[in-house]
Amino acid sequence: MIMTTLRLITLGPRTAEQQRAREIMGKNFLGIEEVSEHYGIVFGNEQLARMSRIPFLGATLEACKDTHMLVAGFPMTILEIRAKTSKNSKTFYSQGNTWYDKQVFAANERVRLRWYLIRNVVDRFL
């Protein structure tokens, strides 16, 4: 009850589209609540309004629910995301000394504020 009340105060109510996407995707849904909690970020009202709509049809989500994750993107760089990720997490293959550590894009390019449908199954190389 406390977490539900806290969610309503900080994030507002879930939209019907978000709730439906969560139901379809199941464990493969990383929504605004999860991103906010996991990375310790706060979505502003304008950002929440922009994220209120899921840009994928239910049929698309149904077709992808076992091979993709639906993820709420927040403007952070790869290095910022990695810094806020637990050392024991499997989010990143390595927590340091990676090929991209000193690359300009890793420190400067930010994830856009939008919903991402990301493949979570590795394809075999031909």
N, C-alpha and C positions, 0 to 999 in steps of 0.2 A: 504494500500500500504506500509506503513512504517513497519507494523508487518510482512508482507510477505518478504520484503527486509531484515529485521532483522533476520527472520527465516532462510533465505538462507545464510546469513553471518555466523550465529552461528551453525546451524544444517545441512546445506547443503540441497539439494533438496530431497523431499520424493521419495522413490523408488516406482515403479509401484506396487509391492507387498504390501507395506505399504498403498498406496492410495486405493487399492482394499479392503484390510482388513478394513480400515476406512469406506468405503462405505457399506460393508456388515454389520459390527458390529454397525454402527450408534452411538447412545449414550453410547453403551457398549464398547467403544474403548478409552483406556487411553494410548496414544502413547508417543513417545519420546518428542514431543513438550509440551504436557500436563504435563508430569512428570517433565520435565525441568522447566517449568513455575511455577507449583504448589509447588515444593519442593526447588526451587532456586538452582538447580544443573546444572553443565555443563558436557555434554558428550564429551569426547575427541574423536579425529578422529578415533582412533583404536576402541573405543567403538561403535561409529556410524557405522563403517564398519561391526562390529560383529552383530549389530542390524538391518542391512539393509534388511536381509531376514526374512520373517515370516515363522516359521516352521510348520504351519498348512495349510492344503489344503483348498481351497475355499469352498468345500463341507462340510468340518468339521465346518468352521466358520458359514456357512449358517445354519447348524443343531443346532448350539449352540448360535446363535445371540440373542435369547430371554432369555436364561438361564445362560449365562456366560458373563464375561468381558474379553477382550483381553488387557493385561497390559504389558507395557514395564518395566521390572525390572531393578533396579539400585542398586549397592552394598551399601545398608544402613541397619542398624539394625531396629528392631521394635521400639525401643526407639527413634532412630533418626527420623524415619518416623513420629512417634507420636508427637515429639517435633516440627516438621515443619508443622504440620497439625493444622488448625484453631480450636480453642476451640468449635466453633459452628458447625464444620463438623460432619457428621455422619460416617466418616471413622472408628472411634473407638467408641466402646460402652461407654468407660470412658476415660477421659483424665489424670487420675491419680489414685493412690491407687488401682491398679489392681493386680490380683494374680501373674502376671508375672513380675512386676516391679523389683524384686530383683533376678529373675532367671538369671543364667549365659547366657542362650541362647538369652535372650532379649537384652543384651548389647553386645554380641560377635558374634552371628550368623548373617550373612548378606544375603540379597536377592542376588541371582546370576544375573549377567548381561545376561538376556534372555527374551524372550516373554513368558508370562504366560496366560493360558486360565483358568480363575478362576470362579467357579460357584457362581452366585450372587442370587440364590434362595435357601432359607432354606428348606431342606427336613423335612417332619414330621418324628418324631421318631416312630418306630414300637411299 
